[in-house]
Amino acid sequence: MTTYDFPQDLRDAQLALHQTCAAYQEFARSLPWSAEPLPGWEAEKQLHSGFRSAKPDSPGYTEEQHAEVARFRAELLELSITVSTHTFWEQVEQGQVVDARMRLKHQHEAHETEAA
């Protein structure tokens, strides 16, 4: 099993990416189902099922919600670029980059287990 000595700034950027993604997903769960105001709907009953999918009216996002979504997306893009273009990847053997990337993604889990 290959081990990698990830630089601290790369580990910090990956952890920030993970935390920002989790915060964005949490925020997104609080948003209306549509970014723009749209009327609700109810689908026809499906064959062999009594289930009818439906959505209530959506008021759309507020200006503050639009701004927060844009902020999250910009931050996620910047962190993704920071992680993926880090100079560390130049020193990883070509056939090992995917393995190294996956280990970096889960490195915070190993540290959480050690601290517990």
C-alpha positions in Angstrom: 0.0 0.0 0.0 1.4 3.3 -1.1 1.4 6.2 1.4 1.6 9.8 0.4 3.0 12.7 2.3 0.5 15.3 1.4 1.6 18.9 2.1 -0.4 20.7 4.8 -1.8 23.4 2.5 -3.2 20.7 0.2 -4.8 18.8 3.2 -6.2 22.1 4.4 -7.7 22.9 1.0 -9.2 19.5 0.7 -10.8 19.7 4.2 -12.1 23.2 3.4 -13.6 21.8 0.1 -15.2 19.0 2.1 -16.6 21.3 4.7 -17.8 23.9 2.2 -19.6 21.2 0.1 -21.3 19.9 3.3 -22.4 23.4 4.2 -23.7 24.1 0.7 -25.7 20.8 0.7 -27.2 21.8 4.1 -28.1 25.2 2.9 -29.6 23.8 -0.4 -32.0 21.6 1.7 -33.6 24.8 3.1 -34.2 26.3 -0.4 -37.5 26.2 -2.3 -37.6 23.4 -4.9 -37.3 26.0 -7.8 -35.0 29.0 -8.0 -37.7 30.9 -9.8 -41.4 31.3 -8.7 -43.4 28.4 -10.2 -46.8 26.9 -9.5 -47.0 23.6 -7.8 -48.2 20.4 -9.6 -49.5 16.9 -9.1 -48.6 14.1 -11.6 -51.1 11.6 -12.9 -51.4 8.3 -11.0 -48.9 5.8 -12.2 -49.9 2.4 -13.6 -49.9 -0.3 -10.8 -49.4 2.3 -8.1 -51.4 4.7 -6.1 -48.5 7.1 -5.7 -48.9 10.6 -7.1 -45.8 12.8 -7.1 -46.5 16.4 -6.3 -44.8 19.7 -5.5 -46.3 22.7 -3.7 -46.0 26.2 -5.2 -42.5 27.5 -5.1 -41.9 31.2 -4.2 -38.5 31.0 -5.8 -35.3 32.1 -4.1 -34.9 35.5 -2.4 -32.1 37.8 -3.6 -30.2 36.7 -0.5 -30.6 33.1 -1.3 -29.4 33.6 -4.9 -26.4 35.5 -3.6 -25.6 32.7 -1.1 -25.8 30.0 -3.7 -23.5 32.1 -6.0 -21.1 32.6 -3.1 -21.0 28.8 -2.3 -20.5 27.9 -5.9 -17.6 30.4 -6.4 -16.0 29.1 -3.2 -16.4 25.5 -4.2 -14.9 26.2 -7.7 -11.9 28.0 -6.2 -11.2 25.2 -3.7 -11.6 22.6 -6.4 -9.1 24.4 -8.6 -6.7 24.8 -5.6 -6.8 21.1 -4.9 -6.7 19.8 -8.4 -3.9 22.1 -9.6 -1.7 21.8 -6.6 2.0 21.2 -7.4 2.0 18.0 -5.3 0.3 16.1 -8.1 3.3 16.7 -10.4 5.4 14.4 -8.1 2.9 11.6 -8.0 3.6 8.7 -10.3 1.2 8.9 -13.3 -0.5 5.6 -12.6 -1.0 6.5 -8.9 -2.8 9.9 -9.2 -6.3 8.5 -8.7 -5.2 6.4 -5.7 -3.5 9.4 -4.2 -6.5 11.7 -4.9 -8.9 9.2 -3.2 -6.6 8.9 -0.1 -6.5 12.7 0.1 -10.3 12.9 0.0 -10.6 10.5 3.0 -7.5 11.6 5.0 -9.6 13.7 7.4 -11.5 10.5 8.3 -8.3 8.8 9.3 -7.3 11.8 11.5 -10.8 11.8 13.1 -10.5 8.1 14.0 -7.0 8.7 15.5 -8.3 11.6 17.7 -11.2 9.5 19.0 
